[in-house]
Amino acid sequence: YEDQIFAAGRLEELTSTGMTEALAQQYIEIEKIIDKQRERYEEEIRYREAIVALGDPGAAQAEAEIDLFRQRLAGLGGREAGLKSLAAAAQPEEKGKLQQFIEQAEAELKDLEALAVRISQNIGNAVGNSLANGITGLIEGTTTAKEIFANFLKDVGRILIQEGAKMIATYIAIGIAKAFAGLTSGGSGSSA
C-alpha cells in the first residue's frame, strides 16, 4: 500500500513537470528496478563485510567481492543520470502559446508564395468586378472608360495597402509577443 501511495505521488510529481503519464509510469518502474538493485548490492556488501569482520577463511575473497559490489553500486548512479537524460529527451517539447504564435507569424511572413497568390487572387477579383461594373456602367451610360480604369486602379491600390498593413501589423505583433516572452528580436532571423 505504501508503494502504491509513493508511486501515485511520484506519478503526480513527474506529470506536473510536463512528462506524459505513460512515460512517467515507465520512469517509475525503472526507478523501482534501480532501487531494488541498489538494495541487493548493499545487502551483498553488508553480508561480505560480516564475513571479513568474523575473520572467515574466505575473507580475502569477500573483500574483493565488496569492491566489485561497490563499483556496481556506483554504476547505478550513472544509470539514474542516464534515465533522467533519456526521459528529458523523450519529452515532447511543449511550446508556450506566445512562442507558437511567434513561429507561426514568422512562417506566414516568410511564405511569399502564399502572399503572391493572395494578392493575385484579389487583383483578379478586382479586375473581374471592375470589368463587370464597368461594362454595365458603359452600357447604361453612367460611367466612362476613364472612370472604370480609375476605379480598377483604386481597387488594386486598396488591395496592396491592405496586404502591406497586414504584414506591418504582423511584424508589430511579433515584436510585442517577443517582448512578453522575453525573447530578443535577433534570435529567429527576423526583426520586429
C-alpha positions in Angstrom: 0.0 0.0 0.0 2.8 2.4 0.8 4.5 1.6 -2.5 1.2 2.4 -4.3 0.9 5.7 -2.4 4.5 6.5 -3.2 4.1 5.6 -6.9 0.9 7.8 -7.2 2.8 10.7 -5.6 5.8 10.2 -7.8 3.5 9.9 -10.9 1.8 13.2 -10.0 5.3 14.8 -9.4 6.6 13.7 -12.8 3.5 14.6 -14.8 3.4 18.0 -13.2 6.7 18.7 -14.9 5.1 18.1 -18.3 6.1 14.4 -18.7 3.4 12.2 -20.3 1.7 9.8 -17.9 2.8 6.7 -19.9 6.4 7.9 -19.8 6.2 8.7 -16.1 4.9 5.2 -15.3 7.8 3.6 -17.2 10.2 6.0 -15.5 8.8 5.0 -12.1 9.1 1.3 -13.0 12.8 1.7 -14.0 13.4 3.7 -10.7 12.0 0.8 -8.8 14.3 -1.7 -10.6 17.3 0.5 -9.9 16.2 0.9 -6.2 15.8 -2.9 -5.8 19.2 -3.4 -7.5 20.8 -0.9 -5.1 19.2 -2.7 -2.1 20.6 -6.0 -3.3 24.1 -4.6 -3.8 24.0 -3.0 -0.3 22.8 -6.3 1.2 25.7 -8.2 -0.5 28.2 -5.7 0.7 26.9 -6.0 4.3 27.0 -9.8 4.1 30.6 -9.8 2.9 31.6 -7.2 5.4 30.3 -9.5 8.1 32.4 -12.3 6.7 35.5 -10.1 6.8 34.7 -8.9 10.3 34.4 -12.5 11.5 37.8 -13.4 10.1 36.3 -16.2 8.0 38.8 -18.1 5.8 37.1 -16.6 2.7 37.7 -13.0 3.9 40.2 -12.2 1.1 37.6 -13.3 -1.5 34.8 -11.4 0.4 36.9 -8.2 0.3 37.4 -8.4 -3.5 33.7 -9.0 -3.9 32.9 -6.0 -1.7 34.9 -3.8 -4.1 33.1 -5.3 -7.0 29.6 -4.6 -5.5 30.7 -1.1 -4.6 31.6 -0.5 -8.2 28.3 -1.8 -9.3 26.6 0.4 -6.8 28.4 3.4 -8.1 27.4 2.4 -11.6 23.7 2.6 -10.6 24.2 6.4 -10.1 25.3 6.6 -13.8 22.2 4.7 -14.8 20.0 7.1 -12.8 21.6 10.1 -14.6 21.1 8.3 -17.9 17.5 7.6 -17.1 16.9 11.3 -16.3 18.5 12.5 -19.5 16.6 9.8 -21.6 13.3 10.9 -20.0 14.1 14.5 -20.8 15.0 13.7 -24.4 11.8 11.7 -24.8 9.6 14.6 -23.6 7.8 16.4 -26.3 8.8 20.0 -26.2 5.8 22.0 -25.3 6.0 25.5 -26.5 4.2 28.3 -24.9 1.4 30.0 -26.8 3.5 33.1 -27.4 6.3 31.0 -28.9 3.8 29.2 -31.1 2.3 32.5 -32.3 5.8 34.0 -33.0 6.8 30.9 -35.0 3.5 30.8 -36.9 3.6 34.6 -37.7 7.2 34.5 -38.8 6.4 31.5 -41.1 3.5 33.4 -42.6 5.7 36.4 -43.3 8.3 34.2 -44.9 5.7 32.5 -47.1 6.0 34.9 -50.0 4.4 32.4 -52.4 1.1 32.4 -50.4 1.3 36.2 -50.3 1.7 36.4 -54.1 -1.3 34.0 -54.6 -3.5 36.0 -52.2 -2.6 39.3 -53.9 -3.0 37.8 -57.4 -6.5 36.4 -56.5 -7.5 39.7 -55.0 -6.3 41.6 -58.1 -8.1 39.1 -60.3 -11.3 39.7 -58.4 -10.8 43.5 -58.7 -10.3 43.2 -62.5 -13.4 41.0 -62.7 -15.5 43.4 -60.6 -14.2 46.4 -62.5 -15.0 44.9 -65.9 -18.4 43.7 -64.8 -19.4 47.0 -63.2 -17.6 49.0 -65.9 -19.4 47.2 -68.8 -22.7 47.7 -67.1 -21.9 51.4 -66.5 -20.8 51.9 -70.1 -24.0 50.3 -71.4 -26.2 52.4 -69.1 -24.1 55.4 -69.9 -23.3 56.2 -66.2 -19.5 55.7 -66.4 -16.7 56.3 -68.8 -13.8 54.1 -69.7 -11.5 56.6 -67.8 -13.7 56.1 -64.6 -13.6 52.3 -65.0 -9.8 52.4 -65.2 -9.6 54.8 -62.2 -11.8 52.5 -60.1 -9.7 49.5 -61.1 -6.5 51.2 -60.0 -8.1 52.3 -56.7 -9.2 48.7 -56.0 -5.6 47.4 -56.8 -4.1 50.1 -54.6 -6.5 49.2 -51.7 -5.5 45.5 -52.1 -1.8 46.3 -51.9 -2.3 48.6 -49.0 -4.3 46.0 -47.1 -1.7 43.3 -47.6 1.1 45.7 -46.6 -0.9 46.7 -43.5 -1.3 43.1 -42.6 2.4 42.5 -42.9 3.3 45.5 -40.8 0.7 44.5 -38.2 2.2 41.0 -38.1 5.7 42.4 -37.6 4.5 44.6 -34.7 2.6 41.7 -33.2 5.7 39.5 -33.3 7.7 42.3 -31.6 5.2 42.6 -28.9 4.9 38.8 -28.4 8.7 38.6 -28.2 8.8 41.3 -25.6 6.2 39.4 -23.5 8.1 36.2 -24.0 11.4 37.8 -23.0 13.0 36.9 -26.4 15.3 39.1 -28.4 14.2 40.0 -31.9 17.5 38.9 -33.4 17.2 35.2 -32.3 14.9 33.9 -35.1 16.3 35.7 -38.1 13.6 38.4 -38.5 13.3 41.7 -36.7 10.2 43.3 -35.4 
